[in-house]
Amino acid sequence: MDKIIEFSKHVQFTLGDSVLEIIYLLASALFILGLKKLSHPDTAKRGNTLAALGMIIAIIGTLFLHRYHGHKIGNLGYIFTAIALGTAFGWVVARRVKMTKMPELVSFFNGMGGAAAALISLMEFPYISKELIAKYGMLNWQALVIFLGLVIGSVSFAGSMIAYGKLDGFIKDIRTKILRVINIIILLIIITFIAFLMTRGQIDPVILKPYVYLLLAISLLYGVLFVMPIGGADMPVVISLLNSFTGVAAAMGGFLYNNLVMLTGGILVGSAGTILTILMCKAMNRSLFNVIIGAFGGGGAAIETEQGSIKEISITDAAVLLSYSHKVMVVPGYGLAVAQAQHLAHELDKLLEDKDVEVKYAIHPVAGRMPGHMNVLLAEADVPYEKLLESDEANSEMQNVDVVVVIGANDVVNPAAEEDPTSPIYGMPIVKTLKAKNVIVMKRGMGKGYAAIENNLFYHEKTRMLFGNAKDSLQKIISEVKNI
């Protein structure tokens, strides 16, 4: 009878273990498929749903089948309460947030992911296997994974919170070269501290817990100082980098728990964030090393030149110029997002196309201050994806464009990126609006862009300024175009 019971338990263990592995495989496949579908606006919503479904499956499988790995999970009531509260909070925030505040939301959610990874490491350190410590005569790979998860997660959390504050405007940049040195010193201290803890010999992990809290504090300090000197047009780069940090920290948790789906999810987020960071560095003409030490964003001031005078254009003249053009290129920016003018921009392009005017949109990688932000904004207004051109593609067509309409963009069309070697944005790829025959710039006033430098485009002989709220200006132009 005992043998039958033992055999039954063995079969149950094997079956449960196999089912859990299948669930993790299915969840990982859904993550990958969801990420692939996020690459196109037409399938992005479906991709998001598939990835969320994969996460739900992984959570349910972990909670109810993980006991077959020898770890029965208790306190399910607390767990489901936390999940319900987090889901409700996330749902309400995501539904209420304005599109212009999307970068802040991304930073906040990313910071929460980093905090969760750091807390996992903090809570698991006292339970490192003493048998493995005795076997190796020192802290083992479990401790190293915990330290890495703690450091990376803490940096991601603290950095994301500072990025949130900067984007929201209540935290100002601190741009001083001494911070570069301080950041490098703190980074070396963190590495040395980890090496020190790893080589303490056969010691009870509980004794080292105060040192782990000290490592947490140093990491949080580094996360703050890492982001403080970063500002201006460089913020999208740091947001992408912090996103990759959160993914790596989550992957550390996957290693720690031998949880394949957590490992897969972390790797996907980390690798996607890293690739995006590299692309953003290229788009902003920054080196990845300078991002890591927090040394960008302050690059020198532009040379003061005699700008000349600006030339304005009336609503009527703008409507006539657009109506009798053959090809029009719209360059949307943060000002369009703030004014919530994307629907009117699409209405105008439909009116112009009824008059046989070809209309396309030139999308800079950081238009709207976040990668993909402007694509989502225009997709919300039902602008066909085929009309959205990346800046390189748009630049190749620009010489055949009769009118470029810049709506709320500034730094991404600033000629200083090509003409002024002393400019902080020199070398940054831009939308080359001056290749077109005419340029109309819609702005509230002559304020500087996110990089806080003058834009010579506004004073060029090809450029005409149309001052006012983008939404109001577009509405008036639409009315005029209808009467032509």
C-alpha positions in Angstrom: 0.0 0.0 0.0 2.9 2.4 0.9 4.5 1.7 -2.5 1.2 2.5 -4.3 0.9 5.8 -2.4 4.5 6.7 -3.1 4.0 5.8 -6.8 0.9 8.0 -6.9 2.7 10.9 -5.4 5.5 10.5 -8.0 3.0 10.4 -10.9 1.3 13.5 -9.4 4.6 15.3 -9.1 5.8 14.4 -12.6 2.4 15.3 -14.2 2.1 18.6 -12.3 5.7 19.5 -13.1 5.2 18.8 -16.8 1.9 20.9 -16.9 3.7 23.8 -15.3 6.6 23.6 -17.8 4.0 23.6 -20.7 2.3 26.6 -19.1 5.6 28.5 -18.9 6.4 27.6 -22.5 2.9 28.8 -23.7 3.3 32.0 -21.7 6.8 32.6 -23.1 5.4 32.1 -26.7 2.6 34.6 -26.0 5.2 37.1 -24.8 7.3 36.8 -27.9 4.2 36.8 -30.2 2.8 39.9 -28.4 6.2 41.7 -28.7 6.3 41.0 -32.4 2.7 42.3 -32.9 3.6 45.5 -31.0 5.8 46.5 -33.9 2.8 47.6 -36.0 0.0 49.9 -35.0 -2.6 47.7 -36.7 -1.7 44.7 -34.5 -0.3 46.5 -31.4 -3.6 46.2 -29.4 -3.8 42.5 -30.2 -0.1 42.1 -29.2 -0.7 43.8 -25.9 -3.6 41.5 -25.2 -1.6 38.4 -26.1 1.2 39.4 -23.8 -1.2 40.1 -20.9 -2.8 36.7 -21.5 0.6 35.1 -21.2 1.2 36.9 -17.9 -2.1 35.8 -16.5 -1.4 32.2 -17.5 2.1 32.4 -15.9 0.7 33.8 -12.7 -2.0 31.2 -12.3 0.4 28.4 -13.1 3.0 29.6 -10.6 0.4 30.0 -7.8 -1.3 26.7 -8.2 1.3 24.4 -9.7 4.6 25.6 -8.3 4.2 23.2 -5.3 5.4 20.5 -7.7 8.8 22.2 -7.7 8.9 21.7 -3.9 7.7 25.2 -3.1 4.1 25.4 -1.9 3.0 29.0 -2.1 0.9 30.3 0.8 -0.9 33.5 1.7 -3.0 33.3 -1.5 -5.5 35.7 0.0 -2.9 38.4 0.4 -1.5 37.7 -3.1 -4.8 38.0 -4.9 -5.7 41.1 -2.9 -2.4 42.7 -4.0 -3.1 41.7 -7.6 -6.6 43.1 -7.5 -5.4 46.4 -6.0 -2.5 46.7 -8.4 -4.8 45.9 -11.4 -7.4 48.4 -10.3 -4.8 51.2 -9.8 -3.1 50.5 -13.1 -6.4 50.4 -15.0 -7.6 53.7 -13.5 -4.3 55.5 -14.1 -3.9 54.2 -17.7 -7.4 55.2 -18.6 -7.1 58.7 -17.2 -3.6 59.6 -18.3 -3.4 62.1 -21.2 -1.3 61.1 -24.2 1.0 64.0 -23.5 1.8 62.4 -20.1 2.6 59.0 -21.5 6.4 59.4 -21.0 5.7 60.1 -17.3 3.5 57.0 -17.0 6.1 54.8 -18.7 8.7 56.1 -16.2 6.5 55.5 -13.2 5.5 51.9 -14.2 9.1 51.1 -15.1 10.2 52.3 -11.7 7.6 50.0 -10.0 9.1 47.1 -11.9 12.6 47.9 -10.7 11.4 48.3 -7.1 9.7 44.9 -7.2 12.9 43.3 -8.5 14.9 45.0 -5.8 12.5 43.9 -3.0 12.7 40.3 -4.2 16.5 40.3 -3.8 16.2 42.0 -0.5 13.8 39.5 0.9 15.6 36.4 -0.5 19.1 37.2 0.7 18.7 35.7 4.2 17.5 32.4 2.7 20.6 31.7 0.6 21.5 28.0 0.8 24.0 27.4 3.6 24.9 24.1 2.1 26.1 25.7 -1.0 28.1 28.3 1.1 29.8 25.4 2.9 30.4 23.7 -0.4 32.1 26.6 -2.1 33.6 28.2 1.1 32.0 31.6 0.2 28.7 33.1 -1.0 27.6 31.4 -4.2 25.9 32.3 -7.5 22.6 32.8 -5.6 24.1 35.7 -3.7 25.6 37.2 -6.9 22.2 37.0 -8.7 20.6 38.6 -5.6 23.2 41.5 -5.5 22.8 42.2 -9.2 19.0 42.2 -9.0 19.2 44.5 -6.0 21.6 47.0 -7.6 20.0 47.0 -11.0 16.4 47.1 -9.7 17.3 49.9 -7.2 19.0 52.0 -9.9 16.0 51.5 -12.2 13.5 52.5 -9.5 15.4 55.6 -8.3 16.3 56.7 -11.8 12.8 56.2 -13.1 11.3 58.3 -10.3 13.8 61.2 -11.0 13.0 60.8 -14.8 9.3 61.1 -13.9 9.9 64.3 -11.9 12.0 65.8 -14.7 9.4 65.0 -17.3 6.6 66.5 -15.1 8.7 69.6 -14.5 9.1 69.6 -10.7 12.7 68.3 -10.7 15.3 70.4 -12.4 18.5 69.3 -14.1 21.8 69.5 -12.2 24.4 69.9 -14.9 27.9 69.9 -13.5 30.9 67.9 -14.6 31.7 66.8 -11.0 28.6 64.5 -11.2 30.3 62.5 -13.9 33.3 61.8 -11.6 30.9 61.1 -8.6 28.9 58.7 -10.7 32.0 56.7 -11.8 33.2 56.6 -8.2 29.9 55.3 -6.8 29.7 52.7 -9.6 33.2 51.5 -8.6 32.2 51.4 -5.0 29.2 49.2 -5.8 31.3 46.8 -7.7 33.9 46.7 -5.0 31.2 46.2 -2.3 29.7 43.3 -4.1 33.2 41.7 -4.4 33.7 42.3 -0.7 30.5 40.6 0.3 31.0 37.7 -2.1 34.4 36.8 -0.5 33.4 36.8 3.2 34.0 33.0 3.4 31.6 30.7 5.2 29.3 33.1 7.0 25.7 33.2 7.9 23.8 35.5 5.3 21.8 37.0 8.1 24.9 38.5 9.6 25.5 40.3 6.3 22.0 41.7 6.0 23.0 45.2 7.3 25.6 45.4 4.6 23.0 44.5 2.0 20.8 47.4 3.2 23.8 49.6 2.8 24.3 48.3 -0.8 20.6 49.2 -1.4 21.1 52.7 -0.2 24.2 53.3 -2.3 22.4 51.9 -5.4 19.4 54.2 -4.8 21.8 57.1 -4.5 23.5 56.1 -7.8 20.1 55.9 -9.5 19.3 59.4 -8.4 22.7 60.9 -9.4 22.8 58.9 -12.6 19.7 60.7 -13.9 20.1 64.2 -12.4 22.4 65.6 -15.0 20.3 64.3 -17.9 17.8 66.6 -19.4 16.7 68.4 -22.5 16.2 66.3 -25.6 18.1 63.4 -24.1 15.4 62.1 -21.8 14.1 59.4 -24.2 17.5 57.7 -24.1 17.5 57.4 -20.3 13.9 56.1 -20.2 14.8 53.4 -22.7 17.9 52.5 -20.7 16.1 52.3 -17.4 13.5 50.1 -19.1 16.3 47.7 -20.1 17.6 47.8 -16.5 14.2 46.7 -15.2 14.1 43.8 -17.6 17.6 42.6 -16.5 16.6 42.9 -12.8 13.5 40.8 -13.5 15.7 38.2 -15.3 17.8 38.0 -12.1 14.6 37.0 -10.3 14.0 34.3 -12.9 17.5 32.9 -12.3 16.9 33.0 -8.5 13.6 31.1 -8.6 14.5 28.9 -11.5 11.4 30.3 -13.1 11.7 30.1 -16.9 8.8 32.4 -17.8 10.1 35.1 -15.4 13.5 34.7 -17.1 12.1 34.9 -20.6 10.1 38.0 -19.8 13.0 39.7 -18.2 15.3 38.9 -21.2 12.7 40.1 -23.6 12.2 43.4 -21.8 16.0 43.8 -21.2 17.0 43.1 -24.8 14.2 45.2 -26.3 15.1 48.1 -24.0 18.8 47.8 -24.9 18.1 47.7 -28.6 15.8 50.7 -28.3 18.5 52.5 -26.2 21.1 52.0 -28.9 18.6 53.3 -31.6 17.9 56.3 -29.4 21.6 57.0 -28.9 22.0 56.9 -32.6 18.9 59.2 -33.1 20.3 61.6 -30.4 23.9 61.3 -31.4 25.0 60.1 -28.0 27.4 57.3 -27.0 26.1 54.6 -24.7 29.0 55.1 -22.3 28.1 58.7 -21.8 24.5 57.5 -21.0 25.7 55.1 -18.4 27.8 57.7 -16.5 25.1 60.3 -16.8 27.4 62.6 -18.8 25.1 63.8 -21.6 22.6 66.5 -21.9 24.8 69.3 -21.0 27.1 69.5 -24.0 28.1 73.2 -24.6 26.0 76.1 -25.6 25.2 77.1 -29.1 27.1 80.0 -30.6 25.1 83.2 -30.4 24.4 84.5 -33.9 22.4 87.3 -35.4 19.2 85.4 -36.1 17.5 88.0 -38.4 13.8 88.6 -38.6 10.9 86.2 -38.7 8.2 86.2 -41.3 4.6 85.4 -40.4 1.8 83.9 -42.6 -1.9 84.5 -42.3 -4.5 81.7 -42.0 -5.8 82.5 -45.4 -2.4 82.5 -47.1 -1.5 79.2 -45.4 -4.8 77.6 -46.6 -4.2 78.8 -50.1 -0.6 77.6 -50.2 -1.6 74.1 -48.9 -4.6 73.8 -51.2 -2.6 74.5 -54.4 0.4 72.3 -53.5 1.1 68.9 -55.0 2.8 67.4 -52.0 2.6 68.3 -48.3 4.7 66.9 -45.4 3.5 67.3 -41.8 6.1 67.2 -39.1 4.3 66.6 -35.7 5.9 67.3 -32.4 5.2 67.7 -28.7 3.1 70.8 -29.3 0.7 68.8 -31.4 0.3 66.3 -28.5 -0.2 69.1 -25.9 -2.9 70.7 -28.1 -4.5 67.3 -28.8 -4.6 68.4 -32.4 -4.0 65.0 -34.1 -7.6 64.6 -35.2 -7.7 68.0 -36.8 -4.4 67.3 -38.5 -5.9 64.2 -40.0 -9.0 66.1 -41.0 -6.9 68.6 -42.8 -4.9 66.0 -44.7 -8.2 64.3 -45.8 -9.4 67.7 -47.2 -6.2 68.3 -49.0 -6.2 64.8 -50.5 -9.7 65.6 -51.8 -8.0 68.4 -53.7 -5.4 65.9 -55.1 -2.7 67.0 -52.7 -0.5 64.2 -51.4 0.0 64.4 -47.7 2.5 62.4 -45.5 3.8 62.6 -42.0 7.5 62.8 -41.1 8.1 61.1 -37.7 11.4 61.7 -35.9 12.4 58.8 -33.5 11.9 61.1 -30.5 8.9 63.2 -31.7 6.7 63.7 -28.7 9.6 63.0 -26.4 9.2 59.2 -26.4 10.0 56.5 -29.0 6.8 55.6 -30.8 4.8 58.3 -28.9 3.8 60.2 -32.1 2.9 57.0 -34.0 0.4 56.1 -31.2 -1.0 59.6 -31.1 -1.6 59.6 -34.9 -3.0 56.0 -34.9 -5.5 57.3 -32.3 -6.7 59.8 -34.9 -7.0 56.9 -37.5 -4.1 58.3 -39.7 -3.2 55.4 -42.0 0.1 53.8 -41.0 1.3 54.0 -44.6 1.4 57.8 -44.4 3.9 57.8 -41.5 7.4 58.0 -42.7 10.6 57.6 -40.6 12.8 60.7 -40.7 15.3 59.1 -43.1 12.6 58.1 -45.5 10.9 61.5 -45.2 14.2 63.3 -45.9 14.7 61.4 -49.1 11.4 62.8 -50.4 11.7 66.3 -49.0 13.1 67.9 -52.1 9.8 67.1 -53.9 7.7 68.6 -51.1 6.0 71.9 -51.8 5.1 72.7 -48.2 6.3 71.3 -44.9 4.0 72.0 -42.0 5.8 71.8 -38.6 3.2 71.4 -35.8 4.8 71.9 -32.4 8.2 70.4 -33.2 11.4 72.2 -32.4 14.6 70.4 -31.7 13.9 67.6 -34.3 13.9 70.2 -37.1 16.7 72.4 -35.8 19.4 73.0 -38.5 21.9 73.5 -35.7 22.2 69.8 -35.5 24.0 69.9 -38.9 25.4 73.4 -39.0 26.7 74.3 -35.5 29.5 72.0 -34.1 29.2 73.7 -30.7 25.5 73.0 -30.3 24.4 70.4 -27.7 22.4 68.6 -30.5 25.1 68.7 -33.1 25.2 65.4 -35.1 21.6 64.5 -34.1 19.6 63.3 -37.1 16.8 65.7 -37.9 13.9 66.1 -40.3 15.5 68.2 -43.0 12.6 70.6 -43.6 14.8 73.2 -45.5 15.0 70.8 -48.4 11.4 71.5 -49.1 10.2 74.6 -51.1 8.2 76.2 -48.3 8.0 75.7 -44.5 5.1 76.7 -42.2 5.8 76.5 -38.5 2.9 76.4 -36.1 3.9 77.5 -32.6 2.4 79.4 -29.6 5.4 81.7 -29.6 9.1 81.9 -30.0 9.9 79.7 -27.0 12.9 77.3 -27.2 12.5 73.5 -27.5 13.2 70.8 -25.0 16.9 71.1 -25.5 16.6 74.9 -24.6 18.5 76.2 -27.6 17.6 78.6 -30.4 16.2 77.3 -33.6 17.5 79.0 -36.8 14.8 77.4 -38.9 12.3 80.0 -37.6 14.4 82.8 -39.2 15.1 81.1 -42.5 13.9 82.8 -45.7 11.8 79.7 -46.6 10.0 79.7 -43.3 6.7 81.4 -42.4 5.5 81.4 -38.7 1.9 80.8 -37.8 1.5 81.7 -34.2 -1.2 80.3 -31.9 -2.6 77.2 -30.4 -2.1 74.3 -32.9 -5.7 73.1 -32.5 -7.1 76.6 -33.1 -4.8 77.3 -36.0 -5.7 73.9 -37.7 -9.4 74.5 -37.2 -9.2 77.9 -38.9 -7.1 76.5 -41.8 -9.6 73.7 -42.2 -12.5 76.3 -42.5 -10.5 78.3 -45.1 -9.6 75.2 -47.1 -13.2 74.2 -47.3 -14.1 77.5 -48.9 -11.3 77.3 -51.6 
